[in-house]
Amino acid sequence: MQQRAQALGVELPPPPEEPTTCCGRGCNGCVWDGFYDAAGYWWEEATWRLEDA
């Protein structure tokens, strides 16, 4: 996605960083849940910006 944006001259915000604090116990409200939500939002926003390019 970032390579495509760069080729089109579209600036994207950096994608969310992967969490480093997961304990691996499958907690309700795991940090990975938040990461996946943020990554999904980033993907939608990036797709929208690239469609307008």
Short mmCIF file of the C-alpha atoms (twelve columns), coordinates in Angstrom:
data_MODEL
# 
_entry.id   MODEL 
# 
loop_
_atom_site.group_PDB 
_atom_site.id 
_atom_site.type_symbol 
_atom_site.label_atom_id 
_atom_site.label_alt_id 
_atom_site.label_comp_id 
_atom_site.label_asym_id 
_atom_site.label_seq_id 
_atom_site.Cartn_x 
_atom_site.Cartn_y 
_atom_site.Cartn_z 
_atom_site.pdbx_PDB_model_num 
ATOM 1  C CA . MET A 1  0.000   0.000   0.000  1 
ATOM 2  C CA . GLN A 2  2.787   2.412   0.909  1 
ATOM 3  C CA . GLN A 3  4.733   1.622   -2.274 1 
ATOM 4  C CA . ARG A 4  1.639   2.290   -4.377 1 
ATOM 5  C CA . ALA A 5  1.044   5.565   -2.568 1 
ATOM 6  C CA . GLN A 6  4.640   6.630   -3.080 1 
ATOM 7  C CA . ALA A 7  4.429   5.820   -6.798 1 
ATOM 8  C CA . LEU A 8  1.303   7.977   -7.072 1 
ATOM 9  C CA . GLY A 9  2.772   10.783  -4.965 1 
ATOM 10 C CA . VAL A 10 0.180   10.301  -2.216 1 
ATOM 11 C CA . GLU A 11 1.276   10.796  1.355  1 
ATOM 12 C CA . LEU A 12 -0.067  8.295   3.861  1 
ATOM 13 C CA . PRO A 13 0.227   8.396   7.621  1 
ATOM 14 C CA . PRO A 14 2.379   5.603   9.032  1 
ATOM 15 C CA . PRO A 15 0.500   2.396   9.806  1 
ATOM 16 C CA . PRO A 16 -0.051  1.549   13.461 1 
ATOM 17 C CA . GLU A 17 2.825   -0.199  15.192 1 
ATOM 18 C CA . GLU A 18 2.371   -3.760  16.371 1 
ATOM 19 C CA . PRO A 19 1.894   -4.035  20.128 1 
ATOM 20 C CA . THR A 20 4.769   -5.234  22.261 1 
ATOM 21 C CA . THR A 21 2.902   -5.692  25.543 1 
ATOM 22 C CA . CYS A 22 0.720   -8.732  24.821 1 
ATOM 23 C CA . CYS A 23 0.873   -11.325 27.590 1 
ATOM 24 C CA . GLY A 24 -0.418  -14.125 25.358 1 
ATOM 25 C CA . ARG A 25 -3.285  -15.131 27.642 1 
ATOM 26 C CA . GLY A 26 -6.109  -14.135 25.288 1 
ATOM 27 C CA . CYS A 27 -7.383  -11.339 27.506 1 
ATOM 28 C CA . ASN A 28 -10.722 -9.709  26.802 1 
ATOM 29 C CA . GLY A 29 -9.737  -6.382  25.251 1 
ATOM 30 C CA . CYS A 30 -6.296  -7.612  24.203 1 
ATOM 31 C CA . VAL A 31 -3.864  -5.049  22.826 1 
ATOM 32 C CA . TRP A 32 -4.079  -6.949  19.526 1 
ATOM 33 C CA . ASP A 33 -7.808  -6.146  19.313 1 
ATOM 34 C CA . GLY A 34 -6.961  -2.443  19.373 1 
ATOM 35 C CA . PHE A 35 -4.171  -2.951  16.880 1 
ATOM 36 C CA . TYR A 36 -6.438  -4.762  14.417 1 
ATOM 37 C CA . ASP A 37 -9.063  -2.022  14.739 1 
ATOM 38 C CA . ALA A 38 -6.439  0.668   14.119 1 
ATOM 39 C CA . ALA A 39 -4.923  -1.272  11.208 1 
ATOM 40 C CA . GLY A 40 -8.354  -1.676  9.622  1 
ATOM 41 C CA . TYR A 41 -9.016  2.041   9.938  1 
ATOM 42 C CA . TRP A 42 -5.594  2.819   8.469  1 
ATOM 43 C CA . TRP A 43 -6.256  0.477   5.515  1 
ATOM 44 C CA . GLU A 44 -9.643  2.084   4.804  1 
ATOM 45 C CA . GLU A 45 -8.171  5.586   5.005  1 
ATOM 46 C CA . ALA A 46 -5.234  4.642   2.760  1 
ATOM 47 C CA . THR A 47 -7.564  3.033   0.212  1 
ATOM 48 C CA . TRP A 48 -9.763  6.139   0.196  1 
ATOM 49 C CA . ARG A 49 -6.754  8.426   -0.354 1 
ATOM 50 C CA . LEU A 50 -5.443  6.270   -3.173 1 
ATOM 51 C CA . GLU A 51 -8.821  6.155   -4.905 1 
ATOM 52 C CA . ASP A 52 -8.829  9.952   -5.018 1 
ATOM 53 C CA . ALA A 53 -5.319  10.116  -6.517 1 
# 
